[in-house]
Amino acid sequence: MQIIPMQELKDLDAIEQRCAEANGPVYVTKNGYGRLVVMDINYYERTIQKLYEAAAIAEGLEDVKAGRLLDGPSALQAIEERYGL
């Protein structure tokens, strides 16, 4: 985990390099308290993708708990009927 004081934000090239090297967030503090998080866009996109995947899995598990299930042949038939395949 990288932690830097807010004063270091003046050197944006160095911050960009730190974010790329850390392959994770860089925490920025002001007066000793956390104020900001800076991260490389690739790390951000990977993190957001993981959140979407986790939400889809949670939704699927809720469907299972609620009994909203179809067997394979029934699911294929429903798809074929819906899309005229």
Secondary structure, DSSP 8 states (H G I E B T S, - for coil): -EEEEGGGGG-HHHHHHHHHHHTS-EEEEETTEEEEEE--HHHHHHHHHHHHHHHHHHHHHHHHHHT----HHHHHHHHHHHHT-
